[in-house]
Amino acid sequence: MNTAVYAILIAFVANIVLCPMLIPYLIKLRFGQYIREDGPASHITKKAGTPTMGGLIIYGSFLLSALIFTRGNPQAMAIVSVTAAFGFIGFLDDFQKKIRKRNLGLRTWQKFLAQIIVSVIFVWFWSRMPGYSTEILIPFFPGVTFDLGILYPAFACLIFISATNGANLTDGLDGLAAGVTALIIVFFMFAAWIFDSPILPVTGAAVGALMGFLLFNSHPARIFMGDTGSLALGGLVAAIALTLQMPLFLLIVAVVYVMETLSVIIQVGYFKMTRRRFFKMAPIHHTFELSGWPETKVVAFFYVITAMACLLGYLALQGV
């Protein structure tokens, strides 16, 4: 656990050094956030123009810390690499928004195809590494596994797509995605410690990077992570869960990702059938806002939900 603590501290310090240096530079380049016109009115007046692409800072501090402790560790390097790959997809999306001067980036099919390609490449390399297994742990049944066999690659790709899009949808309020993801990774950090996994320092580096970023991303945010950050974080969470053979635990500890994704699916499906909205607005955190909740209360509420879900995940790991 000492290496994880050191990784947390190094990534945290790196982030609080990088943010003050790069925020003015991003402002100078006019890499400001464009706000969707059909979103909450307060976002248009308060958030438009806030520099984005903060995911570059998150990944930079994460990379600096992780590489110190993961030399010669193929599992850890695979996680670092797939995080960078998903972050690059997000970067292209953010860059397109900057060029087009509106809240549209890559086309949906382009982003989806890129995510599938990265997922397939990761699974291919992962299948040739020590410790690879097509078995996954079953929550609440310690020591019990289920072997997916030839279905594992498709299942792993589904986990990547779900986690990256869940993280992306969660990134809509100041500090929401960063804080929720930090709590999720703390859970997996303790799981990695219990299993004596070689990826333990990677989880620590991620936690430290997110904690440092939250100092600048919490309300009122001075910088947003953008798709550069949210897609990277979703890929990171998925890769960690798969490496630890714990993808099913994401249904528990990443409950906020699940809620946000389901709210969009329900909203779109219901509207197509009835031409009416099921929620006031999706993703669901905007519904809370439009119901009169202050942004900080919504974020705190989702933090609490995630923390309780992680405790439930701990019970699921121990078999109650």
C-alpha positions in Angstrom: 0.0 0.0 0.0 3.0 2.3 0.5 3.6 2.6 -3.2 -0.1 3.5 -3.8 0.2 6.3 -1.2 3.4 7.6 -2.8 1.7 7.5 -6.2 -1.2 9.5 -4.8 1.0 12.2 -3.3 3.2 12.5 -6.5 0.2 12.8 -8.8 -1.6 15.2 -6.5 1.4 17.6 -6.3 2.0 17.3 -10.0 -1.6 18.3 -10.6 -1.6 21.3 -8.4 1.6 22.5 -10.1 0.3 21.9 -13.6 -3.1 23.4 -13.3 -2.1 27.0 -12.4 0.5 26.8 -15.2 -1.8 25.6 -17.9 -5.1 27.2 -17.1 -4.0 30.7 -18.2 -2.5 29.1 -21.4 -5.7 27.4 -22.3 -7.6 30.7 -21.7 -5.1 32.5 -24.0 -5.8 29.8 -26.7 -9.5 30.4 -26.1 -10.1 26.7 -25.5 -13.4 27.6 -23.7 -16.3 25.3 -23.2 -19.3 25.7 -25.5 -22.6 25.1 -23.6 -25.6 23.3 -25.2 -28.4 25.8 -25.8 -31.1 23.4 -24.5 -29.3 23.0 -21.2 -29.9 24.8 -17.9 -29.9 28.5 -18.4 -27.4 29.0 -15.6 -24.8 27.0 -17.4 -24.9 29.3 -20.4 -24.2 32.4 -18.3 -21.8 30.9 -15.7 -19.9 28.1 -17.5 -19.5 29.3 -21.1 -15.9 30.1 -21.9 -14.4 28.2 -18.9 -11.2 26.5 -20.3 -11.6 22.8 -21.1 -9.3 19.9 -22.1 -8.3 19.7 -18.4 -8.1 16.0 -19.0 -4.6 16.7 -20.4 -3.6 17.8 -16.9 -5.2 14.8 -15.2 -3.4 12.4 -17.6 -0.1 14.2 -17.4 0.0 14.0 -13.6 -1.3 10.4 -13.6 1.3 9.4 -16.2 4.2 11.0 -14.3 3.3 9.2 -11.1 2.3 5.9 -12.6 5.5 5.5 -14.6 7.7 5.9 -11.5 6.2 2.7 -10.0 5.3 0.6 -13.1 8.5 0.1 -15.0 8.6 -3.5 -16.3 5.0 -4.0 -15.3 3.1 -5.0 -18.5 -0.4 -4.9 -16.8 0.1 -1.5 -15.5 1.6 -0.2 -18.8 -1.4 -1.6 -20.6 -3.8 0.4 -18.4 -1.7 3.6 -18.8 -1.7 3.1 -22.6 -5.5 2.4 -23.0 -6.2 5.5 -20.8 -4.1 7.6 -23.2 -5.9 6.1 -26.2 -9.3 6.9 -24.9 -8.1 10.3 -23.9 -6.9 10.9 -27.4 -10.3 10.2 -28.8 -11.7 12.7 -26.3 -9.0 15.2 -27.3 -10.1 14.9 -31.0 -13.7 15.5 -29.9 -12.8 18.6 -27.9 -10.6 19.9 -30.7 -13.5 19.5 -33.1 -15.7 21.5 -30.8 -13.0 24.2 -30.6 -12.8 24.4 -34.5 -16.5 24.3 -35.0 -17.3 26.8 -32.2 -20.2 24.8 -31.0 -21.0 22.0 -28.6 -20.6 19.3 -31.3 -17.4 17.3 -31.8 -16.8 14.0 -33.5 -19.9 12.4 -35.1 -21.4 9.7 -32.9 -20.4 6.9 -35.2 -16.9 8.2 -35.4 -16.5 8.3 -31.6 -18.2 4.9 -31.2 -16.0 3.2 -33.8 -12.8 4.7 -32.3 -13.9 3.4 -28.9 -14.4 -0.1 -30.3 -11.1 -0.1 -32.0 -9.2 0.9 -28.8 -11.1 -1.7 -26.8 -10.3 -4.5 -29.3 -6.6 -3.6 -29.3 -6.5 -3.5 -25.5 -8.2 -6.9 -25.2 -5.8 -8.4 -27.8 -2.7 -7.2 -26.0 -4.2 -8.1 -22.6 -4.9 -11.7 -23.8 -1.2 -12.2 -24.3 -0.1 -10.9 -20.9 0.6 -12.8 -17.7 -2.4 -13.0 -15.5 -4.9 -12.9 -18.4 -8.1 -14.8 -17.6 -11.6 -15.0 -19.1 -13.0 -15.6 -15.7 -14.8 -12.8 -13.8 -15.6 -12.6 -10.1 -19.3 -12.7 -9.0 -20.3 -10.1 -6.5 -21.4 -11.4 -3.1 -19.9 -14.8 -3.8 -16.3 -14.7 -2.8 -14.0 -17.0 -4.7 -16.8 -17.9 -7.2 -16.0 -17.0 -10.8 -17.7 -17.3 -14.1 -15.7 -18.2 -17.2 -16.9 -16.2 -20.3 -14.6 -18.2 -22.6 -14.8 -17.0 -26.2 -17.4 -14.4 -25.2 -14.9 -12.5 -23.1 -13.5 -10.1 -25.9 -17.0 -8.9 -26.8 -17.9 -8.6 -23.1 -14.7 -6.6 -22.4 -15.5 -4.2 -25.3 -19.0 -3.7 -23.9 -17.5 -2.8 -20.5 -15.2 -0.2 -22.2 -18.0 1.3 -24.2 -20.3 1.5 -21.2 -17.7 2.9 -18.8 -16.4 5.6 -21.2 -19.9 6.8 -22.1 -21.0 6.6 -18.5 -18.1 8.8 -17.4 -18.7 11.1 -20.4 -22.4 11.6 -19.5 -21.5 12.1 -15.8 -19.2 15.0 -16.7 -21.9 17.8 -16.6 -21.5 19.6 -13.3 -18.5 21.1 -11.6 -16.5 18.4 -9.9 -19.1 15.6 -10.5 -17.2 13.2 -12.8 -13.8 13.8 -11.1 -15.2 13.2 -7.6 -17.4 10.2 -8.5 -14.6 8.6 -10.4 -12.1 9.2 -7.6 -14.3 7.3 -5.2 -14.8 4.4 -7.7 -11.0 4.1 -8.1 -10.4 4.3 -4.4 -12.6 1.2 -4.1 -10.6 -0.6 -6.8 -7.4 0.5 -5.1 -8.3 -1.3 -1.9 -9.4 -4.3 -4.0 -6.0 -4.3 -5.7 -4.3 -4.1 -2.3 -6.4 -7.1 -1.1 -5.4 -9.1 -4.2 -1.8 -7.9 -4.0 -2.2 -6.8 -7.6 0.7 -5.2 -9.5 -1.6 -2.4 -10.7 -1.9 -1.0 -7.2 0.3 2.0 -7.9 -1.7 2.8 -11.0 -4.9 3.2 -9.0 -3.0 5.4 -6.5 -1.7 7.6 -9.3 -5.3 8.0 -10.7 -6.7 8.9 -7.3 -4.0 11.5 -6.6 -4.5 13.1 -10.1 -8.2 13.4 -9.6 -7.9 14.8 -6.1 -5.5 17.5 -7.3 -7.8 18.3 -10.3 -10.8 18.7 -8.0 -9.1 21.7 -6.3 -9.6 23.5 -9.6 -12.7 21.7 -11.0 -15.0 21.9 -8.0 -17.6 24.7 -7.9 -17.0 27.3 -9.3 -14.8 25.4 -11.7 -11.8 27.1 -13.1 -11.3 24.4 -15.7 -13.3 21.5 -17.1 -11.9 18.1 -18.0 -13.7 17.9 -21.3 -14.1 14.7 -23.3 -10.3 14.5 -23.1 -10.7 13.7 -19.4 -14.0 11.9 -19.2 -13.3 9.3 -21.9 -9.8 8.7 -20.5 -11.3 8.2 -17.0 -14.0 5.8 -18.3 -11.3 3.8 -20.1 -9.1 3.8 -17.0 -12.0 2.5 -14.8 -12.9 -0.2 -17.3 -9.3 -1.4 -17.7 -8.8 -1.5 -13.9 -12.0 -3.5 -13.4 -11.2 -6.0 -16.2 -7.6 -6.5 -15.0 -8.8 -7.3 -11.5 -11.5 -9.6 -12.9 -14.2 -7.3 -11.4 -16.2 -5.8 -14.2 -19.5 -6.9 -12.7 -18.6 -4.8 -9.6 -19.0 -1.7 -11.8 -22.7 -2.2 -11.7 -22.5 -1.5 -8.0 -19.7 1.0 -7.4 -20.2 2.9 -10.7 -24.0 3.3 -10.0 -23.9 7.0 -11.0 -22.5 6.1 -14.4 -25.3 3.5 -14.7 -27.9 6.1 -13.6 -26.7 8.7 -16.0 -26.6 6.3 -18.9 -30.0 4.8 -18.2 -31.6 8.2 -17.9 -30.4 9.1 -21.4 -31.6 5.8 -22.9 -35.0 6.1 -21.2 -35.3 9.7 -22.3 -34.6 9.0 -25.9 -36.7 5.8 -26.1 -39.7 7.5 -24.3 -39.5 10.5 -26.6 -39.4 8.4 -29.7 -42.5 6.5 -28.6 -44.6 9.4 -27.2 -42.9 12.6 -28.4 -42.8 13.6 -24.7 -39.9 13.8 -22.2 -39.7 11.3 -19.4 -37.3 13.4 -17.4 -37.1 17.2 -17.3 -33.7 16.8 -18.9 -31.1 14.0 -19.4 -28.6 13.1 -18.1 -30.4 12.9 -14.8 -28.2 15.3 -12.9 -29.8 18.1 -15.0 -33.2 17.0 -13.9 -32.2 17.6 -10.3 -31.0 21.0 -11.2 -34.2 21.9 -13.1 -36.1 20.7 -10.0 -34.5 23.5 -8.0 -31.5 21.8 -6.4 -28.3 23.9 -6.3 -25.5 22.5 -8.3 -23.3 21.9 -5.3 -26.1 19.9 -3.6 -26.6 17.7 -6.7 -22.8 16.9 -6.8 -22.7 16.2 -3.0 -25.7 13.9 -3.4 -24.1 11.9 -6.1 -20.8 11.7 -4.1 -22.8 10.2 -1.2 -24.5 7.7 -3.5 -21.2 6.6 -4.9 -19.6 6.3 -1.4 -22.5 4.2 -0.2 -22.3 2.1 -3.4 -18.5 1.5 -2.8 -19.3 0.3 0.8 -21.9 -2.1 -0.8 -19.1 -3.1 -3.2 -16.9 -3.9 -0.3 -19.6 -6.2 1.1 -20.0 -7.8 -2.3 -16.3 -8.4 -2.4 -16.3 -10.0 1.1 -19.5 -12.0 0.5 -21.3 -10.3 3.4 
